[in-house]
Amino acid sequence: MALTQIDKFEVMYSANTFPPRIWLWNANNPIGQLIFMPDGSALPQDSMVNGQVNLYYHLENFQNVIDLFINESSLSLLFSGSGGGNENGILTTQDVVGVGEREAAAGAVTQTASKP
């Protein structure tokens, strides 16, 4: 199982027949891409081509995946291999349960306290 930190990402939403993609980078080197195929279509097997991982998702998952990139402080690319029985994907780092809610509540208290 290969786990690689993702440092940067780029979104490529082509105006032609190429599916939307999120390109993944580590240390200024491309490490793979997430490819979003039409909803309901059969997804190709995840693969590694020329040292870069291709993971396939349905387009309906694009917003969920991009939200991870926007909201999480650290993400990794997990690639176990092609074919059944191999789990591949994007992995967050461990986090303390409820941190987001506590931070949101602290922000609300700070905003209330600072109002004249």
Backbone as CSV, one residue per row, in Angstrom:
resi,resn,N_x,N_y,N_z,CA_x,CA_y,CA_z,C_x,C_y,C_z
1,MET,0.848,-1.174,0.000,0.000,0.000,0.000,0.894,1.238,0.000
2,ALA,0.707,2.095,-0.999,1.486,3.327,-1.091,0.631,4.498,-0.608
3,LEU,1.180,5.279,0.298,0.518,6.461,0.830,1.441,7.644,0.579
4,THR,0.970,8.622,-0.198,1.801,9.761,-0.582,1.095,11.058,-0.212
5,GLN,1.804,11.919,0.502,1.265,13.230,0.886,0.947,14.056,-0.361
6,ILE,-0.178,14.750,-0.357,-0.549,15.653,-1.446,-0.239,17.070,-0.992
7,ASP,0.676,17.738,-1.692,1.062,19.117,-1.352,0.216,20.154,-2.077
8,LYS,-0.129,19.852,-3.332,-0.841,20.805,-4.183,-1.832,20.052,-5.053
9,PHE,-2.813,20.791,-5.565,-3.749,20.205,-6.516,-4.152,21.257,-7.530
10,GLU,-4.588,20.789,-8.675,-5.124,21.649,-9.736,-6.398,21.006,-10.249
11,VAL,-7.380,21.842,-10.573,-8.620,21.335,-11.166,-8.576,21.625,-12.654
12,MET,-8.856,20.603,-13.459,-8.923,20.761,-14.910,-10.327,20.396,-15.363
13,TYR,-11.087,21.391,-15.765,-12.453,21.196,-16.254,-12.432,21.567,-17.729
14,SER,-12.208,20.608,-18.591,-12.054,20.849,-20.025,-13.367,21.237,-20.687
15,ALA,-13.251,21.992,-21.775,-14.422,22.413,-22.539,-14.763,21.419,-23.631
16,ASN,-14.028,20.327,-23.710,-14.286,19.339,-24.769,-14.677,18.000,-24.150
17,THR,-14.270,16.917,-24.722,-14.736,15.597,-24.292,-13.944,14.980,-23.139
18,PHE,-12.884,15.631,-22.659,-12.137,15.084,-21.534,-12.951,15.246,-20.256
19,PRO,-12.956,14.237,-19.393,-13.709,14.356,-18.138,-13.002,15.321,-17.177
20,PRO,-13.737,15.901,-16.236,-13.107,16.757,-15.221,-12.090,15.940,-14.420
21,ARG,-11.001,16.601,-14.061,-9.927,15.940,-13.322,-9.397,16.854,-12.233
22,ILE,-8.868,16.249,-11.201,-8.098,16.970,-10.184,-6.704,16.365,-10.234
23,TRP,-5.728,17.199,-10.581,-4.339,16.751,-10.655,-3.696,16.878,-9.287
24,LEU,-2.897,15.908,-8.905,-2.292,15.836,-7.575,-0.775,15.966,-7.665
25,TRP,-0.208,16.712,-6.704,1.227,16.988,-6.706,1.840,16.730,-5.328
26,ASN,3.101,16.309,-5.332,3.901,16.180,-4.125,5.305,16.671,-4.453
27,ALA,5.803,17.616,-3.671,7.155,18.164,-3.865,7.372,18.611,-5.316
28,ASN,6.376,19.302,-5.861,6.400,19.819,-7.236,6.478,18.736,-8.307
29,ASN,6.133,17.509,-7.950,6.082,16.404,-8.901,4.658,15.880,-9.001
30,PRO,4.166,15.649,-10.219,2.829,15.074,-10.343,2.822,13.637,-9.820
31,ILE,1.801,13.310,-9.010,1.715,11.956,-8.455,0.466,11.228,-8.927
32,GLY,-0.458,11.931,-9.576,-1.645,11.258,-10.062,-2.773,12.219,-10.338
33,GLN,-3.936,11.637,-10.620,-5.113,12.441,-10.903,-6.373,11.686,-10.500
34,LEU,-7.381,12.457,-10.139,-8.711,11.936,-9.871,-9.533,12.271,-11.099
35,ILE,-10.152,11.275,-11.676,-10.873,11.441,-12.944,-12.354,11.198,-12.686
36,PHE,-13.194,12.147,-13.070,-14.620,12.112,-12.768,-15.412,11.790,-14.032
37,MET,-15.905,10.561,-14.082,-16.633,10.049,-15.233,-18.132,10.331,-15.089
38,PRO,-18.875,10.282,-16.203,-20.321,10.538,-16.134,-21.018,9.616,-15.126
39,ASP,-21.984,10.176,-14.411,-22.757,9.400,-13.448,-23.415,8.220,-14.145
40,GLY,-23.398,7.070,-13.493,-24.028,5.881,-14.037,-23.156,5.077,-14.981
41,SER,-22.033,5.645,-15.411,-21.153,4.905,-16.326,-20.318,3.900,-15.539
42,ALA,-19.875,2.859,-16.229,-18.962,1.895,-15.609,-17.601,2.568,-15.445
43,LEU,-17.045,2.492,-14.255,-15.748,3.124,-14.008,-14.615,2.180,-14.391
44,PRO,-13.591,2.705,-15.066,-12.398,1.880,-15.330,-11.727,1.523,-14.005
45,GLN,-10.899,0.502,-14.019,-10.141,0.169,-12.820,-9.117,1.256,-12.543
46,ASP,-8.922,1.553,-11.256,-7.843,2.458,-10.879,-6.543,1.860,-11.381
47,SER,-5.575,2.727,-11.705,-4.340,2.211,-12.290,-3.170,3.138,-11.978
48,MET,-1.988,2.628,-12.250,-0.777,3.439,-12.195,-0.162,3.407,-13.589
49,VAL,0.051,4.593,-14.163,0.608,4.719,-15.502,1.803,5.662,-15.422
50,ASN,2.965,5.178,-15.837,4.195,5.982,-15.799,4.443,6.589,-14.426
51,GLY,4.186,5.813,-13.384,4.452,6.254,-12.019,3.407,7.186,-11.439
52,GLN,2.313,7.428,-12.154,1.257,8.305,-11.658,-0.048,7.513,-11.523
53,VAL,-0.764,7.776,-10.441,-1.990,7.056,-10.125,-3.184,7.714,-10.810
54,ASN,-4.073,6.899,-11.369,-5.356,7.350,-11.914,-6.463,6.720,-11.079
55,LEU,-7.217,7.556,-10.359,-8.358,7.075,-9.593,-9.631,7.594,-10.244
56,TYR,-10.624,6.712,-10.379,-11.860,7.062,-11.082,-13.025,7.190,-10.112
57,TYR,-13.779,8.265,-10.295,-14.978,8.545,-9.504,-16.100,8.944,-10.463
58,HIS,-17.340,8.883,-9.978,-18.448,9.448,-10.749,-18.507,10.950,-10.497
59,LEU,-18.990,11.684,-11.476,-19.070,13.140,-11.403,-19.871,13.611,-10.193
60,GLU,-20.859,12.834,-9.763,-21.661,13.223,-8.603,-20.809,13.340,-7.333
61,ASN,-19.603,12.771,-7.333,-18.709,12.849,-6.173,-17.738,14.024,-6.227
62,PHE,-17.764,14.788,-7.321,-16.790,15.871,-7.479,-16.853,16.860,-6.315
63,GLN,-18.046,17.318,-5.947,-18.168,18.320,-4.881,-17.661,17.783,-3.552
64,ASN,-17.968,16.523,-3.242,-17.475,15.932,-1.990,-15.949,15.897,-1.962
65,VAL,-15.348,15.522,-3.076,-13.890,15.414,-3.139,-13.235,16.798,-3.076
66,ILE,-13.759,17.763,-3.837,-13.139,19.098,-3.823,-13.293,19.737,-2.441
67,ASP,-14.384,19.435,-1.738,-14.552,19.931,-0.366,-13.442,19.427,0.547
68,LEU,-13.003,18.182,0.349,-11.874,17.676,1.139,-10.632,18.524,0.901
69,PHE,-10.363,18.843,-0.352,-9.170,19.640,-0.671,-9.268,21.052,-0.100
70,ILE,-10.451,21.598,-0.060,-10.640,22.955,0.434,-10.616,23.012,1.965
71,ASN,-11.200,22.008,2.619,-11.425,22.084,4.064,-10.431,21.329,4.931
72,GLU,-9.714,20.376,4.389,-8.785,19.588,5.200,-7.378,20.182,5.122
73,SER,-6.666,20.112,6.223,-5.320,20.692,6.239,-4.266,19.744,5.679
74,SER,-4.564,18.458,5.659,-3.579,17.502,5.165,-4.295,16.318,4.521
75,LEU,-3.886,15.987,3.287,-4.452,14.862,2.556,-3.336,14.010,1.962
76,SER,-3.639,12.725,1.805,-2.704,11.802,1.170,-3.428,11.005,0.102
77,LEU,-2.662,10.561,-0.874,-3.147,9.683,-1.929,-2.822,8.250,-1.518
78,LEU,-3.854,7.402,-1.451,-3.697,5.999,-1.107,-3.875,5.176,-2.368
79,PHE,-2.872,4.381,-2.714,-2.989,3.479,-3.858,-2.480,2.105,-3.451
80,SER,-3.404,1.136,-3.450,-3.064,-0.243,-3.080,-2.860,-1.131,-4.291
81,GLY,-3.429,-0.738,-5.449,-3.285,-1.530,-6.660,-4.567,-1.545,-7.462
82,SER,-4.499,-2.145,-8.625,-5.665,-2.258,-9.503,-6.430,-3.532,-9.187
83,GLY,-7.699,-3.532,-9.528,-8.507,-4.738,-9.384,-9.229,-4.821,-8.062
84,GLY,-10.134,-5.778,-7.992,-10.943,-5.980,-6.802,-10.100,-6.255,-5.569
85,GLY,-10.605,-5.819,-4.429,-9.899,-6.053,-3.174,-8.868,-5.004,-2.836
86,ASN,-8.618,-4.062,-3.738,-7.671,-2.981,-3.479,-8.440,-1.691,-3.215
87,GLU,-8.207,-1.108,-2.061,-8.868,0.156,-1.736,-7.926,1.306,-2.053
88,ASN,-8.395,2.217,-2.886,-7.626,3.390,-3.290,-8.452,4.626,-2.979
89,GLY,-7.805,5.761,-2.775,-8.569,6.978,-2.528,-7.744,8.094,-1.942
90,ILE,-8.475,9.062,-1.408,-7.893,10.220,-0.742,-8.130,10.048,0.753
91,LEU,-7.093,10.235,1.536,-7.146,9.971,2.968,-6.803,11.241,3.743
92,THR,-7.620,11.569,4.742,-7.300,12.690,5.622,-6.381,12.193,6.733
93,THR,-5.771,13.111,7.452,-5.007,12.719,8.634,-5.983,12.534,9.785
94,GLN,-5.537,11.874,10.837,-6.389,11.695,12.003,-6.716,13.055,12.599
95,ASP,-7.934,13.187,13.101,-8.381,14.441,13.691,-9.145,14.132,14.965
96,VAL,-9.187,15.083,15.863,-9.922,14.941,17.106,-11.407,15.152,16.811
97,VAL,-12.244,14.289,17.335,-13.682,14.372,17.122,-14.219,15.707,17.639
98,GLY,-15.033,16.377,16.810,-15.712,17.601,17.218,-14.894,18.872,17.145
99,VAL,-13.667,18.817,16.648,-12.822,20.008,16.592,-13.478,21.112,15.764
100,GLY,-14.030,20.769,14.613,-14.657,21.766,13.757,-15.790,22.485,14.454
101,GLU,-16.600,21.749,15.215,-17.709,22.366,15.926,-17.208,23.279,17.042
102,ARG,-16.160,22.851,17.758,-15.608,23.692,18.832,-15.007,24.973,18.251
103,GLU,-14.299,24.856,17.113,-13.718,26.044,16.486,-14.810,26.989,16.004
104,ALA,-15.879,26.445,15.441,-16.986,27.270,14.976,-17.640,27.987,16.161
105,ALA,-17.836,27.274,17.268,-18.441,27.878,18.455,-17.521,28.949,19.034
106,ALA,-16.220,28.707,19.062,-15.267,29.698,19.573,-15.283,30.948,18.703
107,GLY,-15.401,30.767,17.398,-15.480,31.908,16.491,-16.730,32.721,16.729
108,ALA,-17.845,32.051,16.995,-19.108,32.755,17.266,-19.007,33.536,18.558
109,VAL,-18.370,32.966,19.592,-18.198,33.658,20.867,-17.299,34.869,20.679
110,THR,-16.211,34.729,19.922,-15.292,35.833,19.672,-15.994,36.958,18.932
111,GLN,-16.781,36.609,17.926,-17.501,37.628,17.154,-18.509,38.356,18.028
112,THR,-19.222,37.639,18.888,-20.214,38.250,19.767,-19.540,39.174,20.765
113,ALA,-18.415,38.726,21.338,-17.704,39.508,22.347,-17.109,40.778,21.750
114,SER,-16.788,40.792,20.469,-16.129,41.950,19.869,-17.117,42.983,19.352
115,LYS,-18.416,42.684,19.355,-19.403,43.658,18.883,-19.591,44.744,19.940
116,PRO,-19.726,46.028,19.501,-19.911,47.125,20.476,-21.257,47.065,21.159
